[in-house]
Amino acid sequence: MLIKDRIKNSRLSPAEQGIADFLIEEAERVGQLKAIDVAQATYTSSPAVVRFCHKMGFSGWNEFRDAFYKEAVYLNRHFQDVDPNIPFHKGDSMMEIAGRIATLYTESVEDTMELLDRKELEKAVDILSNARRIAVFAVSAVSNVIYFASEFVYYLEKIDKLVLSPSLNGDVYYNAMRLEKEDAAIILSYSGETSQLRGIVEILHEQNIPYVAITSIGGNSVSDYASAVLNITTREKSYSKIAGYTSAMSFHLILDILYSCLFARDYSKNLDYKISRSRFEKDRGNTRNAILRENTSFSVSEVVRNMNSRKIKK
């Protein structure tokens, strides 16, 4: 849950409400303030401000201030010209709609990249790279997440990674219980509070299985015990929206980045393995489009050498 929502949903005393109102009003200035500044502005005391921070789940003012300020800055960036929930309106022309959706996608990519933490990404890639098997868990009710998760599994199988596919039925619990200490998991959830995935988290936590959480900002049940957390753009309401445009784009981007970083860990081997097997798939070479047409006279190793030589010339 976002900190600002945690504040709004909390039962506060009159003094605490005064502190809350001030913080929300001055959100983008909070990063420069000390507890005494807030106390003076709200006619309270520094201990009262610290107690408020404890109530919000933080150790003290400094921890609260940094997290609250970071969240406020994030929420005020991007999506100023387009609403992620209702990006177009009745009466908009087809080209206006097309332009708004294109803007939404661009904003989603930029937003996701700002949230991407290098250390968390590195931890996630280490976990998945070293795992014997990778299990992928997603919410079946959100069809686009299942699709992207299935595509991610397909990609990993093409570089000879052993992956347990996302399931659309109750055997997700069975897949979780099958995992052993050499394995790892990925959990995809926008809210991070779906009951089925909370059950998966409990199983993984009890069995000490490391997992990567791909989820919204603000902390939730899925991210609480995660070994690495990759946040997606967090702009959409639960259901008051035309479609999950921004979350879908963000999930897709994060998974593609994960796959690409895993691929790069053993680049030459993975490229050779993928090309050598993909070239024999049915109908791969049947096309009249010169851009798509493969040069089947070359061996895989020659294709790799040609790619490397072009890279050196550049």
C-alpha positions as CSV (number, residue, x, y, z in Angstrom):
1,M,0.0,0.0,0.0
2,L,1.2,3.5,-0.8
3,I,2.3,5.5,2.2
4,K,-0.3,8.3,1.4
5,D,-3.0,5.6,1.3
6,R,-1.8,4.1,4.5
7,I,-2.1,7.6,6.1
8,K,-5.6,8.1,4.7
9,N,-6.8,4.7,5.9
10,S,-5.4,5.0,9.4
11,R,-7.4,6.0,12.5
12,L,-5.7,9.1,13.7
13,S,-6.0,11.4,16.7
14,P,-6.7,15.1,16.0
15,A,-2.9,15.8,16.5
16,E,-1.9,13.0,14.2
17,Q,-4.5,14.2,11.6
18,G,-2.9,17.6,11.7
19,I,0.5,16.0,11.0
20,A,-0.9,13.9,8.2
21,D,-2.6,16.9,6.6
22,F,0.6,18.9,6.7
23,L,2.7,16.1,5.2
24,I,0.3,15.4,2.3
25,E,0.0,19.1,1.6
26,E,3.8,19.6,1.7
27,A,4.7,16.2,0.2
28,E,7.4,17.5,-2.2
29,R,9.0,19.6,0.5
30,V,9.2,16.9,3.1
31,G,12.6,15.7,2.0
32,Q,14.1,19.0,3.3
33,L,12.4,18.9,6.7
34,K,13.4,17.7,10.2
35,A,11.0,16.3,12.7
36,I,11.1,19.6,14.6
37,D,10.1,21.5,11.5
38,V,7.0,19.3,11.2
39,A,6.2,19.7,14.9
40,Q,6.4,23.5,14.8
41,A,4.3,23.7,11.6
42,T,1.6,21.5,13.2
43,Y,1.8,22.8,16.8
44,T,2.7,19.4,18.1
45,S,6.1,18.0,19.3
46,S,9.0,16.0,17.8
47,P,8.0,12.9,19.9
48,A,4.5,13.2,18.5
49,V,5.9,13.2,14.9
50,V,8.1,10.2,15.6
51,R,5.1,8.4,17.1
52,F,3.1,9.2,13.9
53,C,6.0,7.6,11.9
54,H,5.9,4.5,14.1
55,K,2.1,4.2,13.5
56,M,2.8,4.2,9.7
57,G,5.3,1.3,10.1
58,F,8.6,3.2,10.2
59,S,11.4,3.2,12.7
60,G,11.5,7.0,12.9
61,W,11.3,10.3,11.1
62,N,14.3,9.9,8.8
63,E,13.1,6.6,7.5
64,F,9.6,7.8,7.0
65,R,10.7,11.1,5.5
66,D,12.9,9.5,2.8
67,A,10.3,6.9,1.8
68,F,7.4,9.4,1.8
69,Y,9.4,12.0,-0.2
70,K,10.5,9.3,-2.7
71,E,6.9,8.2,-3.2
72,A,5.7,11.8,-3.6
73,V,8.3,12.6,-6.3
74,Y,7.5,9.4,-8.2
75,L,3.7,10.0,-8.2
76,N,4.1,13.5,-9.5
77,R,6.3,12.5,-12.5
78,H,4.9,11.3,-15.8
79,F,1.3,10.8,-16.8
80,Q,0.6,14.5,-16.6
81,D,-0.9,14.6,-20.1
82,V,-2.8,11.3,-20.1
83,D,-4.8,9.5,-17.5
84,P,-3.6,5.9,-17.1
85,N,-7.1,4.7,-16.1
86,I,-9.2,6.7,-18.6
87,P,-6.7,7.6,-21.4
88,F,-9.3,8.6,-23.9
89,H,-12.9,9.9,-23.9
90,K,-16.2,9.6,-25.7
91,G,-16.0,11.5,-29.0
92,D,-12.2,11.2,-29.4
93,S,-11.2,10.4,-33.0
94,M,-9.4,7.2,-33.8
95,M,-6.1,9.0,-34.3
96,E,-6.5,10.9,-31.0
97,I,-7.1,7.6,-29.3
98,A,-4.0,6.1,-31.1
99,G,-1.9,9.0,-30.0
100,R,-3.0,8.8,-26.4
101,I,-2.3,5.0,-26.2
102,A,1.1,5.6,-27.7
103,T,1.8,8.3,-25.1
104,L,0.6,6.0,-22.4
105,Y,3.1,3.3,-23.5
106,T,5.9,5.7,-23.7
107,E,5.1,7.0,-20.2
108,S,4.9,3.5,-18.9
109,V,8.3,2.5,-20.2
110,E,9.9,5.7,-18.7
111,D,8.1,5.2,-15.4
112,T,9.2,1.6,-15.2
113,M,12.9,2.5,-15.9
114,E,12.9,5.1,-13.1
115,L,11.7,2.5,-10.7
116,L,14.2,-0.1,-11.8
117,D,16.8,-0.6,-9.1
118,R,20.2,-1.9,-10.3
119,K,21.0,-3.8,-7.1
120,E,17.6,-5.5,-7.0
121,L,17.9,-6.4,-10.7
122,E,21.3,-7.8,-10.1
123,K,20.0,-9.9,-7.2
124,A,17.1,-11.1,-9.3
125,V,19.4,-12.2,-12.1
126,D,21.8,-13.9,-9.7
127,I,18.9,-15.9,-8.1
128,L,17.4,-17.0,-11.4
129,S,20.8,-17.7,-13.1
130,N,21.9,-20.0,-10.3
131,A,18.6,-21.8,-9.9
132,R,18.2,-25.4,-11.1
133,R,14.5,-24.8,-11.9
134,I,12.4,-21.7,-12.0
135,A,8.7,-21.7,-11.1
136,V,6.6,-18.8,-12.4
137,F,3.4,-17.8,-10.5
138,A,0.9,-15.2,-11.7
139,V,-2.8,-14.4,-11.1
140,S,-5.0,-16.4,-13.5
141,A,-7.7,-13.7,-13.4
142,V,-5.4,-11.2,-15.0
143,S,-5.0,-12.7,-18.5
144,N,-2.3,-10.4,-19.8
145,V,0.0,-11.2,-16.9
146,I,-0.5,-14.9,-17.6
147,Y,0.3,-14.3,-21.2
148,F,3.5,-12.4,-20.5
149,A,4.6,-15.0,-17.9
150,S,4.0,-17.8,-20.4
151,E,6.0,-15.9,-23.0
152,F,8.8,-15.5,-20.5
153,V,8.8,-19.2,-19.8
154,Y,8.9,-19.9,-23.6
155,Y,12.0,-17.6,-23.9
156,L,13.8,-19.3,-21.1
157,E,13.1,-22.7,-22.5
158,K,14.8,-21.6,-25.7
159,I,18.1,-21.1,-23.8
160,D,17.7,-24.5,-22.0
161,K,16.5,-23.3,-18.6
162,L,14.2,-25.7,-16.8
163,V,11.0,-23.8,-16.0
164,L,7.7,-24.6,-14.4
165,S,5.0,-22.8,-16.3
166,P,2.4,-20.5,-14.8
167,S,-0.8,-22.5,-14.1
168,L,-4.5,-21.5,-14.5
169,N,-5.8,-23.9,-11.8
170,G,-5.2,-25.1,-8.3
171,D,-2.0,-27.0,-8.9
172,V,0.0,-23.8,-8.4
173,Y,0.3,-24.9,-4.8
174,Y,1.6,-28.3,-5.9
175,N,4.2,-26.6,-8.1
176,A,5.3,-24.5,-5.1
177,M,5.6,-27.5,-2.8
178,R,7.6,-29.4,-5.4
179,L,10.4,-26.8,-5.3
180,E,13.7,-27.5,-3.5
181,K,16.5,-25.4,-2.1
182,E,18.3,-25.4,-5.5
183,D,15.2,-23.9,-7.2
184,A,13.8,-20.4,-7.3
185,A,10.5,-18.7,-8.2
186,I,9.0,-15.5,-9.7
187,I,5.7,-14.1,-8.6
188,L,3.9,-11.5,-10.7
189,S,1.1,-9.5,-9.0
190,Y,0.0,-5.9,-9.4
191,S,-1.6,-5.6,-6.0
192,G,0.5,-8.2,-4.3
193,E,-2.5,-9.1,-2.1
194,T,-4.2,-11.9,-4.1
195,S,-5.1,-14.7,-1.7
196,Q,-3.8,-17.4,-4.0
197,L,-0.4,-15.8,-4.3
198,R,-0.3,-15.1,-0.5
199,G,-0.6,-18.8,-0.1
200,I,2.3,-19.3,-2.5
201,V,4.4,-16.9,-0.6
202,E,3.8,-18.8,2.7
203,I,4.9,-22.1,1.0
204,L,8.0,-20.5,-0.5
205,H,8.9,-18.8,2.8
206,E,8.5,-22.0,4.9
207,Q,10.6,-23.9,2.4
208,N,13.3,-21.2,2.2
209,I,12.9,-20.9,-1.6
210,P,14.2,-17.6,-2.9
211,Y,11.8,-15.7,-5.1
212,V,11.7,-12.5,-7.2
213,A,8.6,-10.4,-6.7
214,I,7.4,-8.3,-9.7
215,T,4.8,-6.0,-8.2
216,S,3.6,-2.5,-7.4
217,I,5.4,0.0,-5.2
218,G,4.5,0.6,-1.6
219,G,5.1,-2.8,-0.1
220,N,2.6,-5.7,0.0
221,S,2.3,-9.4,1.0
222,V,4.1,-10.6,-2.1
223,S,7.1,-8.3,-1.7
224,D,7.5,-8.7,2.1
225,Y,9.5,-11.9,2.0
226,A,10.9,-11.6,-1.5
227,S,14.7,-12.1,-2.1
228,A,14.5,-9.4,-4.8
229,V,11.8,-6.9,-5.7
230,L,11.3,-5.3,-9.1
231,N,8.6,-2.7,-9.1
232,I,6.3,-2.0,-12.0
233,T,4.6,1.3,-12.8
234,T,1.9,1.9,-10.2
235,R,-0.7,4.2,-11.6
236,E,-3.9,2.2,-12.1
237,K,-7.0,1.7,-10.0
238,S,-8.1,-1.8,-9.1
239,Y,-11.1,-1.8,-11.6
240,S,-12.1,1.8,-12.5
241,K,-10.2,1.8,-15.7
242,I,-10.7,1.0,-19.4
243,A,-7.8,-1.5,-19.4
244,G,-4.6,-2.4,-17.7
245,Y,-2.5,-0.6,-20.3
246,T,0.3,0.7,-18.1
247,S,0.7,-2.4,-15.8
248,A,0.7,-4.7,-18.8
249,M,3.4,-2.7,-20.5
250,S,5.5,-2.6,-17.3
251,F,5.2,-6.3,-16.6
252,H,6.2,-7.1,-20.2
253,L,9.2,-4.7,-20.0
254,I,10.5,-6.1,-16.7
255,L,10.2,-9.7,-17.9
256,D,12.0,-8.9,-21.2
257,I,14.8,-7.1,-19.2
258,L,15.1,-10.2,-16.9
259,Y,15.3,-12.6,-19.8
260,S,17.8,-10.4,-21.6
261,C,20.1,-10.1,-18.6
262,L,19.9,-13.9,-18.0
263,F,20.7,-14.4,-21.7
264,A,23.7,-12.1,-21.4
265,R,25.2,-14.2,-18.5
266,D,26.3,-16.8,-21.1
267,Y,25.8,-14.8,-24.3
268,S,27.6,-16.9,-26.9
269,K,26.4,-20.3,-25.5
270,N,22.8,-19.1,-25.3
271,L,22.8,-17.5,-28.8
272,D,24.3,-20.6,-30.3
273,Y,21.8,-22.8,-28.5
274,K,18.8,-20.7,-29.5
275,I,19.7,-20.3,-33.1
276,S,20.6,-23.9,-33.6
277,R,17.2,-25.1,-32.4
278,S,15.0,-22.3,-33.7
279,R,16.2,-22.8,-37.3
280,F,14.7,-26.2,-37.4
281,E,11.2,-25.2,-36.3
282,K,8.5,-25.7,-38.9
283,D,7.9,-22.9,-41.5
284,R,10.6,-20.6,-40.0
285,G,12.2,-20.1,-43.4
286,N,9.0,-19.7,-45.4
287,T,8.6,-16.0,-46.2
288,R,8.5,-13.6,-49.1
289,N,9.7,-10.7,-47.0
290,A,13.4,-10.2,-47.6
291,I,13.8,-8.6,-44.1
292,L,12.6,-11.8,-42.5
293,R,14.3,-14.3,-44.7
294,E,17.2,-16.2,-43.1
295,N,20.4,-17.1,-44.9
296,T,20.3,-20.9,-44.4
297,S,23.6,-21.5,-46.1
298,F,25.4,-20.3,-43.0
299,S,26.0,-22.5,-40.0
300,V,25.1,-21.2,-36.6
301,S,28.7,-20.6,-35.6
302,E,29.1,-18.5,-38.8
303,V,26.1,-16.5,-37.9
304,V,27.6,-15.7,-34.5
305,R,31.0,-14.9,-36.0
306,N,29.3,-12.5,-38.5
307,M,27.5,-10.8,-35.7
308,N,30.7,-10.4,-33.7
309,S,32.6,-9.0,-36.7
310,R,30.0,-6.4,-37.3
311,K,30.1,-5.4,-33.7
312,I,33.9,-5.0,-33.8
313,K,33.8,-2.9,-37.0
314,K,31.4,-0.5,-35.3
